[in-house]
Amino acid sequence: MPGFELFGDKERKELNDVLDNGVLMRYGFDGMRKGHWKAKALEAELQTTFQSKHVQLVSSGTAAVSVALASAGVGAGDEVIMPTFTFVASFEAIMMLGAIPILVDINDTLTLDPKAVEAAITPKTKAVMVVQMCGSMANMDALSQICDKHNLIFVEDACQAIGGTYKGKPLGSIADIGCFSFDFVKTITCGEGGAVVTNNKDYYINADHYSDHGHDHIGNDRGAETHPFLGYNFRISELHAAVGLAQVRRLPEFIAIQKKNYTIIRDALSQIPEVTFRKVPDGGEESYAFLNFFLPDIEIARKVLAAFKENGVDVCWNYYDNNWHYIRKWDHLKYLKSLFPITKEVKEGLKYLQTKTFDQSNSYIARNISCLIKLSWSEDEVRNRAKKMVKCIKYVMD
């Protein structure tokens, strides 16, 4: 991770097909295309990759979450349960629909705690959105059972977890509807792009229409298409889809590299008694895009990160002090700093964030260090990196 590290002839070939015919839009212009439909081809590849009946490409991972929720009927006043540890796009996508994000604690998987989810359910709860952060997963069986018990829509944000699996199923394909991101720093990149994945035909048709101004895409005359309902523009371009098409065909190659590099570093850190690792639920296999481990407390974690930086160990973070990925720094959400008026319903629904504490989440995030696994490292670079990391941690612990 990320896929741009290994751009090459395959990506250039797909891009040149688009530049050669000049059609950058995914719909229409049939006669000019010379047989090239990159978005359609990428959707077909992703159906196979995700073992899913339907895939709808969109313009970003954020768009994928909003389109997925809207396609499943989530809207104004509905509550959507989500984790405290995620990217800011999770609550942005919920609020864009007029729905209310209900944040709950994570556990040692660094994803939703099923007990916290069940405790947060109210008569207004419409959906539970799990976020498979940093390449791994929640206890999907437990969350699925909760959603079934309470008749809730189960949404799976796997934007950071392409290539991971749970009991043989690709992450992102397990819930009622799933979401992916293909932005610049993801394992598979389109530059910008995303996908909605589902086995539910109604959700798929809704996503297809909603992401293109409500067009029904019936026939081959775009101007004659009807609009069964309101929609917006979340289309992906043919240029972006072309890059993704080449990249997704390389996913097994990328995952194998990530796994090799991840394993070298994890094996080295495993020698340190004070280091423990995030829990991966039984039957789960990470995408190996990140290595996440815990230290005894936040002060040690901060000192280790400082030592990493001093010794040239990059792309490692402690999200407790991060502005993008953890509730602690989301003052713009807590105090609803918006360019436009927020509805009374959403204001009332989010008052809890001004006083609620998330001690359980803090206990994990504060001690966690998350390390990106690069595709471009040589084996010597990975082994030297692992040695430096061990040396830094032991120095801080002594």
C-alpha positions, -999 to +999 in steps of 0.1 A: +000+000+000-004+023-019-007+010-054+008+040-071+042+028-058+042+002-086+027+021-116+039+006-148+031-004-184-002-021-175-016+011-161-003+032-191-018+007-215-053+011-201-050+049-199-038+051-235-069+032-246-090+060-232-068+088-245-068+072-279-106+072-282-111+105-264-141+095-244-136+103-208-172+098-196-184+064-186-218+067-202-227+073-239-206+081-269-208+045-281-196+050-316-164+068-305-152+043-279-135+017-302-148-010-279-134+005-247-157+007-216-132+009-187-158+016-159-179-014-170-148-036-173-136-025-138-170-033-123-169-068-139-134-074-124-146-062-090-176-085-091-151-114-093-127-100-068-154-093-042-175-124-051-205-102-053-234-099-078-233-062-082-207-034-082-214+003-089-184+026-093-185+061-079-162+091-076-147+084-042-149+063-011-168+091+006-193+090-022-195+052-019-206+055+017-233+082+010-245+063-021-246+030-002-266+045+027-290+063+004-295+032-017-305+013+014-330+040+024-311+058+051-321+095+053-331+125+074-334+118+111-321+082+109-294+072+133-264+053+119-241+036+144-204+040+136-170+037+153-149+064+171-119+054+150-123+060+113-117+087+087-138+119+090-155+109+057-176+083+077-196+109+096-195+134+067-212+108+044-239+101+070-246+138+077-248+146+039-281+126+039-295+144+070-289+113+091-272+113+125-239+096+132-239+077+166-204+071+176-196+041+198-165+025+213-140+002+195-123-028+211-089-045+206-098-052+169-096-014+164-131-017+150-167-017+164-173-033+197-205-054+193-215-048+230-212-010+224-232-013+193-261-031+209-261-006+238-265+023+214-295+011+195-327+032+198-360+034+179-343+058+155-314+035+146-316+025+109-281+011+102-249-001+117-218+009+097-186-011+105-153+004+093-126-021+086-098+001+097-062-003+087-066-036+068-084-057+094-119-064+106-145-065+134-163-096+146-186-097+116-207-126+129-216-108+161-224-076+143-245-094+117-265-111+144-272-078+161-284-063+128-306-093+121-320-092+157-330-055+154-338-055+117-311-030+109-292-024+077-256-036+079-231-014+061-195-024+056-169+004+050-139-015+037-122+015+022-089+006+039-092-032+037-093-044+001-077-078+000-086-089+035-110-117+042-133-131+069-141-168+069-132-169+032-153-139+021-137-107+009-140-078+033-166-054+019-188-082+006-201-096+039-227-070+050-259-060+032-239-034+013-202-025+012-180+005+003-145+008-011-121+037-018-096+038-046-080+071-038-043+079-042-031+062-011-051+029-012-037-005-021-057-003-054-058+032-067-078+050-094-063+083-084-098+090-071-127+066-071-148+043-050-173+014-053-206+002-038-208-036-036-239-056-029-259-088-036-291-069-032-305-060-067-327-032-054-298-015-036-277-019-068-303-003-090-307+025-065-269+031-065-267+030-103-294+056-106-286+078-076-249+082-085-259+096-120-285+123-114-312+096-111-308+084-147-324+050-153-298+040-179-324+022-200-317+022-238-288+039-256-301+074-258-290+093-227-311+122-235-342+101-235-336+084-202-361+090-174-354+099-138-373+076-114-361+096-084-337+124-074-300+118-077-266+135-078-234+133-097-210+107-081-198+093-115-163+080-120-144+089-152-131+065-177-095+078-170-098+069-133-115+036-141-087+027-165-060+030-138-081+010-114-087-017-140-050-023-144-044-021-106-071-046-095-057-072-118-025-069-097-042-072-063-029-107-056+007-094-064+002-064-041-012-085-012+016-110-014+042-082-012+024-066+017+021-099+036+058-106+031+069-072+044+043-072+072+055-106+084+091-096+086+084-066+108+058-084+130+082-113+136+108-089+147+085-070+170+071-102+185+104-107+203+096-077+226+074-088+256+058-054+260+045-053+224+011-068+217-009-068+184-044-059+174-069-088+176-079-104+143-112-123+148-112-160+143-114-168+106-101-134+096-071-125+075-058-090+073-049-073+040-015-066+055-017-030+045-009-019+080+008-034+111-009-023+143+006-030+177+001-018+213+026-005+239+020-004+276+008+033+277+005+065+257+037+081+270+057+051+259+039+051+225+048+088+220+084+082+230+087+053+206+072+074+177+097+101+185+125+076+184+112+062+151+113+097+136+148+104+148+160+071+133+143+075+099+114+051+105+086+068+086+048+062+080+040+052+116+013+070+136-004+072+169-040+082+161-047+095+196-032+128+185-044+126+149-068+152+134-084+130+108-090+096+122-101+097+158-130+114+177-107+132+202-098+159+176-131+162+158-141+195+172-157+205+139-182+176+144-187+181+181-195+218+177-211+216+143-188+240+125-206+242+092-208+266+062-246+261+061-273+258+087-276+223+103-311+210+108-326+211+143-330+173+142-293+168+135-283+194+161-303+177+188-291+143+177-254+152+181-256+170+214-243+139+231-208+145+216-202+175+237-202+155+269-198+119+260-164+102+267-150+072+251-127+057+277-126+023+262-116+036+227-090+059+244-074+029+261-067+012+228-060+042+205-036+059+230-013+029+231-015+020+195+011+025+168-001+019+132+025+013+105+019+015+068+033-014+048+048-001+016+049-021-017+081-005-029+105-016-001+132-041-009+136-071+015+168-055+028+150-022+035+123-041+054+147-060+075+167-029+083+135-011+092+125-040+115+159-038+133+156-001+138+121-004+152+131-031+176+161-010+187+140+021+192+113+002+213+139-015+235+157+018+240+125+035+252+115+005+274+150+003+292 
